[in-house]
Amino acid sequence: MTTLTAARDKFAALQASLGTVFTEAKTSDGQYDFQKVAKETLQASLGMDAKAHSTIDVVKRINEKNAELDEAATAVEALEAAEKAASSHSDREKAVRGLPMPGGDKARSDSAVQQLKALGDMVSDEKAYRDWVERGAPDGITLQFDEYLPSDMLAKGLSINTIGSKAAMTTSAGWAPESVRLPGFVEAATRPVQLLDIVPMARTGQAAIPYMEETTRNHGAAEVAEGGDYGEAEFVLTEKNGTIVKIGTSIPVTDEQLEDVDQSQSYINSRLVFGIRQRLDGQILVGNGTTPNMRGLKNTVGIQTQAKGADPVPDVFYKAMTKIRVTGRAIPTHHVINPTDWQGVRLMRTADGVYIWGNPSEAGPERLWGLPVVQCDADAAGTGYVGAFNPAFVSLFERRGVDVQVGFVGSQFTKGQRTIRADTRMGIVFFRPAAFCSCTGL
């Protein structure tokens, strides 16, 4: 049987192995080149032999190790829950083994719980006590209650319902209960980053992105008769420019918040960086191009359009793929669909009620016509996109990565405040708009 310690050790070992592989594979631009991983690391961390392996082989083995890591994490969580249940059970048993309550002795009452009177009532009801009082209470008197166990007397005494009873000790007249706040916090719901992972990235050191576009391409190739004239070709190149824009955000914060609350600055920094990436993610799709906005895919001049009409939704996306192949002369790579529209596809059924995209008990494929589906709600439901997301047709250019700075604004210095700001400079260029198609009327 696996113990919690063993499960945690296994999880840590798997985590460390994958971490070593990712560290060696990471390139200077933040990408991963798994051919960089040393053979010794592949052998020690992934259990692969010392021979050369293709990237696909390494990735498959990484995925297998990642699945083992997920299983190990699940085992740790299950064992932790079991140990917590055992601890709770022990605490409950301790409570049950506390002081016996009145009537707890089965030998004294088989049919009903014996009720123990308050000590004052027991004395006043005793005949010897009443006779003693009538005689003028001479000397003293001794009373015995042999039918009660000492434990019963003690339990009754704990109810503070005895002779000379005083005020009950409560949280308002005794110790107030101490409450310790749970670690962490509940995150507010917000749109995650959804598109950045599929958009190719490049670096630029300029304030704009100049590039040459072949705007005319007429081939004059044809059969030539002996002594005949050769056909004349025509090629024209035109310089185009992409725009670099700045995306920024900031928040004022007091000195005390930064100094007195652990990790407050790292929390603020991470939130600001995420906000910039989230905004960039949305601008890539729906930026309107009006300064200082990016011009996103939706508003790029020259992208193709496929209306749904009376077609089923899957047909619309296949026709868009065909347009990209025939008119855009590109190979489509991804679908971008609003989750609400994808829900309609996922729930499609045959006439006899069979789900087309897989049984409800299964996760189902996140694919349509062989291409991966990226669920993105940066644009409203009703419009989807198909595109060839590779560097030949689109690139996100980074002039400068996200930079976080701290400074004073206005009178903040004298108020004990400061402003934390973050910004980045990026530009998106769709080199061949016809390699993308919007699907409308979904």
URLINCOR-V315513 format. One record per residue. N is the residue number from 0. RES is the residue in three letters. OMEGA is omega in whole degrees, -180 to 180 (999 if undefined). BURIAL is I if it has 24 or more other ideal C-beta (glycine too) atoms within 12 Angstrom, else O. Layout:
n=N res=RES omega=OMEGA burial=BURIAL
n=N res=RES omega=OMEGA burial=BURIAL
//
This chain:
n=0 res=MET omega=-179 burial=O
n=1 res=THR omega=177 burial=O
n=2 res=THR omega=179 burial=O
n=3 res=LEU omega=180 burial=O
n=4 res=THR omega=180 burial=O
n=5 res=ALA omega=180 burial=O
n=6 res=ALA omega=179 burial=I
n=7 res=ARG omega=179 burial=O
n=8 res=ASP omega=179 burial=O
n=9 res=LYS omega=179 burial=I
n=10 res=PHE omega=-179 burial=I
n=11 res=ALA omega=-179 burial=O
n=12 res=ALA omega=179 burial=O
n=13 res=LEU omega=179 burial=I
n=14 res=GLN omega=-179 burial=O
n=15 res=ALA omega=-179 burial=O
n=16 res=SER omega=179 burial=I
n=17 res=LEU omega=180 burial=I
n=18 res=GLY omega=178 burial=O
n=19 res=THR omega=180 burial=I
n=20 res=VAL omega=-179 burial=I
n=21 res=PHE omega=180 burial=I
n=22 res=THR omega=-180 burial=O
n=23 res=GLU omega=-176 burial=I
n=24 res=ALA omega=-174 burial=I
n=25 res=LYS omega=180 burial=O
n=26 res=THR omega=-177 burial=O
n=27 res=SER omega=-180 burial=O
n=28 res=ASP omega=175 burial=O
n=29 res=GLY omega=177 burial=O
n=30 res=GLN omega=180 burial=O
n=31 res=TYR omega=177 burial=O
n=32 res=ASP omega=-173 burial=O
n=33 res=PHE omega=173 burial=I
n=34 res=GLN omega=179 burial=O
n=35 res=LYS omega=-176 burial=O
n=36 res=VAL omega=-179 burial=I
n=37 res=ALA omega=180 burial=O
n=38 res=LYS omega=180 burial=O
n=39 res=GLU omega=178 burial=O
n=40 res=THR omega=178 burial=I
n=41 res=LEU omega=-179 burial=I
n=42 res=GLN omega=-176 burial=O
n=43 res=ALA omega=-173 burial=O
n=44 res=SER omega=-176 burial=I
n=45 res=LEU omega=179 burial=I
n=46 res=GLY omega=179 burial=O
n=47 res=MET omega=-179 burial=I
n=48 res=ASP omega=-170 burial=O
n=49 res=ALA omega=-178 burial=O
n=50 res=LYS omega=180 burial=O
n=51 res=ALA omega=-180 burial=O
n=52 res=HIS omega=176 burial=I
n=53 res=SER omega=179 burial=O
n=54 res=THR omega=-179 burial=O
n=55 res=ILE omega=179 burial=O
n=56 res=ASP omega=-178 burial=O
n=57 res=VAL omega=-179 burial=I
n=58 res=VAL omega=178 burial=I
n=59 res=LYS omega=-179 burial=O
n=60 res=ARG omega=176 burial=I
n=61 res=ILE omega=179 burial=I
n=62 res=ASN omega=177 burial=O
n=63 res=GLU omega=178 burial=O
n=64 res=LYS omega=180 burial=I
n=65 res=ASN omega=177 burial=O
n=66 res=ALA omega=176 burial=O
n=67 res=GLU omega=180 burial=I
n=68 res=LEU omega=177 burial=I
n=69 res=ASP omega=179 burial=O
n=70 res=GLU omega=179 burial=O
n=71 res=ALA omega=179 burial=I
n=72 res=ALA omega=178 burial=O
n=73 res=THR omega=179 burial=O
n=74 res=ALA omega=179 burial=I
n=75 res=VAL omega=-179 burial=I
n=76 res=GLU omega=-179 burial=O
n=77 res=ALA omega=-180 burial=O
n=78 res=LEU omega=176 burial=I
n=79 res=GLU omega=178 burial=O
n=80 res=ALA omega=179 burial=O
n=81 res=ALA omega=179 burial=O
n=82 res=GLU omega=177 burial=O
n=83 res=LYS omega=178 burial=O
n=84 res=ALA omega=178 burial=O
n=85 res=ALA omega=179 burial=O
n=86 res=SER omega=179 burial=O
n=87 res=SER omega=179 burial=O
n=88 res=HIS omega=179 burial=O
n=89 res=SER omega=179 burial=O
n=90 res=ASP omega=180 burial=O
n=91 res=ARG omega=179 burial=O
n=92 res=GLU omega=178 burial=O
n=93 res=LYS omega=179 burial=O
n=94 res=ALA omega=180 burial=O
n=95 res=VAL omega=-179 burial=O
n=96 res=ARG omega=179 burial=O
n=97 res=GLY omega=-177 burial=O
n=98 res=LEU omega=180 burial=O
n=99 res=PRO omega=179 burial=I
n=100 res=MET omega=180 burial=O
n=101 res=PRO omega=178 burial=I
n=102 res=GLY omega=-176 burial=I
n=103 res=GLY omega=-179 burial=I
n=104 res=ASP omega=-177 burial=O
n=105 res=LYS omega=-178 burial=O
n=106 res=ALA omega=-178 burial=O
n=107 res=ARG omega=-180 burial=O
n=108 res=SER omega=-179 burial=O
n=109 res=ASP omega=-172 burial=O
n=110 res=SER omega=-177 burial=O
n=111 res=ALA omega=178 burial=O
n=112 res=VAL omega=-179 burial=O
n=113 res=GLN omega=180 burial=O
n=114 res=GLN omega=-179 burial=O
n=115 res=LEU omega=180 burial=I
n=116 res=LYS omega=172 burial=I
n=117 res=ALA omega=-176 burial=O
n=118 res=LEU omega=179 burial=I
n=119 res=GLY omega=178 burial=O
n=120 res=ASP omega=179 burial=O
n=121 res=MET omega=-179 burial=I
n=122 res=VAL omega=-176 burial=O
n=123 res=SER omega=179 burial=O
n=124 res=ASP omega=-178 burial=O
n=125 res=GLU omega=-177 burial=O
n=126 res=LYS omega=180 burial=O
n=127 res=ALA omega=180 burial=O
n=128 res=TYR omega=-179 burial=O
n=129 res=ARG omega=178 burial=O
n=130 res=ASP omega=180 burial=O
n=131 res=TRP omega=178 burial=O
n=132 res=VAL omega=180 burial=O
n=133 res=GLU omega=179 burial=O
n=134 res=ARG omega=178 burial=O
n=135 res=GLY omega=178 burial=O
n=136 res=ALA omega=179 burial=O
n=137 res=PRO omega=179 burial=O
n=138 res=ASP omega=179 burial=O
n=139 res=GLY omega=180 burial=O
n=140 res=ILE omega=178 burial=O
n=141 res=THR omega=180 burial=O
n=142 res=LEU omega=179 burial=O
n=143 res=GLN omega=177 burial=O
n=144 res=PHE omega=-173 burial=O
n=145 res=ASP omega=-176 burial=O
n=146 res=GLU omega=-180 burial=O
n=147 res=TYR omega=176 burial=I
n=148 res=LEU omega=177 burial=O
n=149 res=PRO omega=-179 burial=O
n=150 res=SER omega=177 burial=O
n=151 res=ASP omega=179 burial=I
n=152 res=MET omega=-178 burial=I
n=153 res=LEU omega=179 burial=O
n=154 res=ALA omega=178 burial=I
n=155 res=LYS omega=179 burial=I
n=156 res=GLY omega=-180 burial=O
n=157 res=LEU omega=179 burial=O
n=158 res=SER omega=179 burial=O
n=159 res=ILE omega=-180 burial=O
n=160 res=ASN omega=-177 burial=O
n=161 res=THR omega=178 burial=O
n=162 res=ILE omega=-180 burial=O
n=163 res=GLY omega=-178 burial=O
n=164 res=SER omega=179 burial=O
n=165 res=LYS omega=180 burial=O
n=166 res=ALA omega=179 burial=O
n=167 res=ALA omega=177 burial=O
n=168 res=MET omega=-177 burial=O
n=169 res=THR omega=180 burial=O
n=170 res=THR omega=179 burial=O
n=171 res=SER omega=-180 burial=O
n=172 res=ALA omega=179 burial=O
n=173 res=GLY omega=178 burial=O
n=174 res=TRP omega=173 burial=O
n=175 res=ALA omega=-179 burial=O
n=176 res=PRO omega=179 burial=O
n=177 res=GLU omega=-180 burial=O
n=178 res=SER omega=179 burial=O
n=179 res=VAL omega=-177 burial=O
n=180 res=ARG omega=177 burial=O
n=181 res=LEU omega=178 burial=O
n=182 res=PRO omega=177 burial=O
n=183 res=GLY omega=-177 burial=O
n=184 res=PHE omega=177 burial=O
n=185 res=VAL omega=-177 burial=O
n=186 res=GLU omega=173 burial=O
n=187 res=ALA omega=-180 burial=O
n=188 res=ALA omega=178 burial=O
n=189 res=THR omega=-179 burial=O
n=190 res=ARG omega=179 burial=O
n=191 res=PRO omega=173 burial=O
n=192 res=VAL omega=-170 burial=I
n=193 res=GLN omega=-173 burial=I
n=194 res=LEU omega=-172 burial=I
n=195 res=LEU omega=-176 burial=I
n=196 res=ASP omega=-177 burial=O
n=197 res=ILE omega=-179 burial=I
n=198 res=VAL omega=178 burial=I
n=199 res=PRO omega=-179 burial=I
n=200 res=MET omega=178 burial=I
n=201 res=ALA omega=179 burial=I
n=202 res=ARG omega=174 burial=O
n=203 res=THR omega=178 burial=I
n=204 res=GLY omega=-175 burial=O
n=205 res=GLN omega=180 burial=O
n=206 res=ALA omega=177 burial=O
n=207 res=ALA omega=-178 burial=O
n=208 res=ILE omega=178 burial=I
n=209 res=PRO omega=177 burial=O
n=210 res=TYR omega=-180 burial=O
n=211 res=MET omega=178 burial=O
n=212 res=GLU omega=177 burial=O
n=213 res=GLU omega=-175 burial=O
n=214 res=THR omega=177 burial=O
n=215 res=THR omega=179 burial=O
n=216 res=ARG omega=179 burial=O
n=217 res=ASN omega=-179 burial=O
n=218 res=HIS omega=179 burial=O
n=219 res=GLY omega=-178 burial=O
n=220 res=ALA omega=178 burial=O
n=221 res=ALA omega=179 burial=O
n=222 res=GLU omega=-177 burial=O
n=223 res=VAL omega=177 burial=O
n=224 res=ALA omega=180 burial=O
n=225 res=GLU omega=180 burial=O
n=226 res=GLY omega=-178 burial=O
n=227 res=GLY omega=-180 burial=O
n=228 res=ASP omega=175 burial=O
n=229 res=TYR omega=175 burial=O
n=230 res=GLY omega=-177 burial=O
n=231 res=GLU omega=178 burial=O
n=232 res=ALA omega=-180 burial=O
n=233 res=GLU omega=177 burial=O
n=234 res=PHE omega=180 burial=O
n=235 res=VAL omega=177 burial=O
n=236 res=LEU omega=-179 burial=O
n=237 res=THR omega=178 burial=O
n=238 res=GLU omega=177 burial=O
n=239 res=LYS omega=-178 burial=O
n=240 res=ASN omega=170 burial=O
n=241 res=GLY omega=-175 burial=I
n=242 res=THR omega=173 burial=I
n=243 res=ILE omega=179 burial=I
n=244 res=VAL omega=178 burial=I
n=245 res=LYS omega=174 burial=I
n=246 res=ILE omega=-176 burial=I
n=247 res=GLY omega=177 burial=I
n=248 res=THR omega=-179 burial=I
n=249 res=SER omega=177 burial=I
n=250 res=ILE omega=175 burial=I
n=251 res=PRO omega=-178 burial=O
n=252 res=VAL omega=-179 burial=I
n=253 res=THR omega=177 burial=O
n=254 res=ASP omega=-176 burial=O
n=255 res=GLU omega=180 burial=O
n=256 res=GLN omega=-179 burial=O
n=257 res=LEU omega=-175 burial=I
n=258 res=GLU omega=-170 burial=O
n=259 res=ASP omega=-177 burial=O
n=260 res=VAL omega=180 burial=O
n=261 res=ASP omega=174 burial=O
n=262 res=GLN omega=-180 burial=O
n=263 res=SER omega=-179 burial=O
n=264 res=GLN omega=178 burial=O
n=265 res=SER omega=177 burial=O
n=266 res=TYR omega=-179 burial=O
n=267 res=ILE omega=-179 burial=I
n=268 res=ASN omega=-178 burial=I
n=269 res=SER omega=180 burial=O
n=270 res=ARG omega=179 burial=I
n=271 res=LEU omega=180 burial=I
n=272 res=VAL omega=179 burial=I
n=273 res=PHE omega=-180 burial=I
n=274 res=GLY omega=178 burial=I
n=275 res=ILE omega=-179 burial=I
n=276 res=ARG omega=178 burial=I
n=277 res=GLN omega=179 burial=I
n=278 res=ARG omega=178 burial=I
n=279 res=LEU omega=180 burial=I
n=280 res=ASP omega=179 burial=I
n=281 res=GLY omega=-179 burial=I
n=282 res=GLN omega=179 burial=I
n=283 res=ILE omega=-177 burial=I
n=284 res=LEU omega=-169 burial=I
n=285 res=VAL omega=177 burial=I
n=286 res=GLY omega=-173 burial=I
n=287 res=ASN omega=176 burial=O
n=288 res=GLY omega=177 burial=O
n=289 res=THR omega=-177 burial=O
n=290 res=THR omega=8 burial=O
n=291 res=PRO omega=-177 burial=O
n=292 res=ASN omega=169 burial=I
n=293 res=MET omega=170 burial=I
n=294 res=ARG omega=-177 burial=I
n=295 res=GLY omega=-177 burial=I
n=296 res=LEU omega=-176 burial=I
n=297 res=LYS omega=-175 burial=I
n=298 res=ASN omega=177 burial=I
n=299 res=THR omega=-180 burial=I
n=300 res=VAL omega=175 burial=O
n=301 res=GLY omega=176 burial=O
n=302 res=ILE omega=-177 burial=I
n=303 res=GLN omega=-179 burial=I
n=304 res=THR omega=175 burial=I
n=305 res=GLN omega=179 burial=I
n=306 res=ALA omega=-178 burial=O
n=307 res=LYS omega=-175 burial=I
n=308 res=GLY omega=-179 burial=O
n=309 res=ALA omega=-177 burial=O
n=310 res=ASP omega=167 burial=O
n=311 res=PRO omega=-176 burial=O
n=312 res=VAL omega=180 burial=I
n=313 res=PRO omega=-180 burial=I
n=314 res=ASP omega=-180 burial=O
n=315 res=VAL omega=-178 burial=I
n=316 res=PHE omega=177 burial=I
n=317 res=TYR omega=178 burial=I
n=318 res=LYS omega=176 burial=I
n=319 res=ALA omega=177 burial=I
n=320 res=MET omega=180 burial=I
n=321 res=THR omega=179 burial=O
n=322 res=LYS omega=180 burial=I
n=323 res=ILE omega=180 burial=I
n=324 res=ARG omega=-173 burial=O
n=325 res=VAL omega=-177 burial=O
n=326 res=THR omega=-179 burial=I
n=327 res=GLY omega=-178 burial=I
n=328 res=ARG omega=-180 burial=O
n=329 res=ALA omega=178 burial=I
n=330 res=ILE omega=-179 burial=O
n=331 res=PRO omega=-177 burial=I
n=332 res=THR omega=-174 burial=I
n=333 res=HIS omega=166 burial=I
n=334 res=HIS omega=174 burial=I
n=335 res=VAL omega=-172 burial=I
n=336 res=ILE omega=174 burial=I
n=337 res=ASN omega=-179 burial=I
n=338 res=PRO omega=179 burial=I
n=339 res=THR omega=178 burial=O
n=340 res=ASP omega=179 burial=I
n=341 res=TRP omega=177 burial=I
n=342 res=GLN omega=179 burial=O
n=343 res=GLY omega=178 burial=I
n=344 res=VAL omega=-176 burial=I
n=345 res=ARG omega=-177 burial=I
n=346 res=LEU omega=179 burial=O
n=347 res=MET omega=-179 burial=O
n=348 res=ARG omega=173 burial=O
n=349 res=THR omega=-178 burial=O
n=350 res=ALA omega=-180 burial=O
n=351 res=ASP omega=170 burial=O
n=352 res=GLY omega=-180 burial=O
n=353 res=VAL omega=180 burial=O
n=354 res=TYR omega=-176 burial=O
n=355 res=ILE omega=-176 burial=O
n=356 res=TRP omega=175 burial=I
n=357 res=GLY omega=-179 burial=O
n=358 res=ASN omega=179 burial=O
n=359 res=PRO omega=180 burial=O
n=360 res=SER omega=-180 burial=O
n=361 res=GLU omega=180 burial=O
n=362 res=ALA omega=-180 burial=O
n=363 res=GLY omega=-178 burial=O
n=364 res=PRO omega=173 burial=O
n=365 res=GLU omega=-177 burial=O
n=366 res=ARG omega=178 burial=O
n=367 res=LEU omega=-176 burial=I
n=368 res=TRP omega=176 burial=I
n=369 res=GLY omega=-179 burial=O
n=370 res=LEU omega=178 burial=I
n=371 res=PRO omega=178 burial=O
n=372 res=VAL omega=174 burial=I
n=373 res=VAL omega=179 burial=I
n=374 res=GLN omega=-175 burial=I
n=375 res=CYS omega=180 burial=I
n=376 res=ASP omega=174 burial=I
n=377 res=ALA omega=174 burial=I
n=378 res=ASP omega=-177 burial=I
n=379 res=ALA omega=176 burial=O
n=380 res=ALA omega=179 burial=O
n=381 res=GLY omega=179 burial=O
n=382 res=THR omega=176 burial=I
n=383 res=GLY omega=-176 burial=I
n=384 res=TYR omega=171 burial=I
n=385 res=VAL omega=-178 burial=I
n=386 res=GLY omega=174 burial=I
n=387 res=ALA omega=-175 burial=I
n=388 res=PHE omega=173 burial=I
n=389 res=ASN omega=-170 burial=O
n=390 res=PRO omega=-179 burial=O
n=391 res=ALA omega=-173 burial=O
n=392 res=PHE omega=178 burial=I
n=393 res=VAL omega=175 burial=I
n=394 res=SER omega=174 burial=I
n=395 res=LEU omega=-176 burial=I
n=396 res=PHE omega=180 burial=I
n=397 res=GLU omega=174 burial=I
n=398 res=ARG omega=177 burial=I
n=399 res=ARG omega=178 burial=O
n=400 res=GLY omega=-179 burial=O
n=401 res=VAL omega=-178 burial=I
n=402 res=ASP omega=179 burial=O
n=403 res=VAL omega=-178 burial=I
n=404 res=GLN omega=178 burial=O
n=405 res=VAL omega=-180 burial=O
n=406 res=GLY omega=-180 burial=O
n=407 res=PHE omega=178 burial=O
n=408 res=VAL omega=177 burial=O
n=409 res=GLY omega=-177 burial=O
n=410 res=SER omega=-176 burial=O
n=411 res=GLN omega=-178 burial=O
n=412 res=PHE omega=-178 burial=O
n=413 res=THR omega=179 burial=O
n=414 res=LYS omega=-178 burial=O
n=415 res=GLY omega=179 burial=O
n=416 res=GLN omega=173 burial=O
n=417 res=ARG omega=-180 burial=I
n=418 res=THR omega=174 burial=I
n=419 res=ILE omega=-179 burial=I
n=420 res=ARG omega=178 burial=I
n=421 res=ALA omega=178 burial=I
n=422 res=ASP omega=177 burial=I
n=423 res=THR omega=177 burial=I
n=424 res=ARG omega=-175 burial=I
n=425 res=MET omega=174 burial=I
n=426 res=GLY omega=179 burial=I
n=427 res=ILE omega=179 burial=I
n=428 res=VAL omega=173 burial=I
n=429 res=PHE omega=-174 burial=I
n=430 res=PHE omega=179 burial=I
n=431 res=ARG omega=-177 burial=I
n=432 res=PRO omega=-177 burial=I
n=433 res=ALA omega=177 burial=I
n=434 res=ALA omega=180 burial=I
n=435 res=PHE omega=-177 burial=I
n=436 res=CYS omega=175 burial=I
n=437 res=SER omega=180 burial=I
n=438 res=CYS omega=-172 burial=I
n=439 res=THR omega=176 burial=I
n=440 res=GLY omega=-179 burial=O
n=441 res=LEU omega=999 burial=I
//
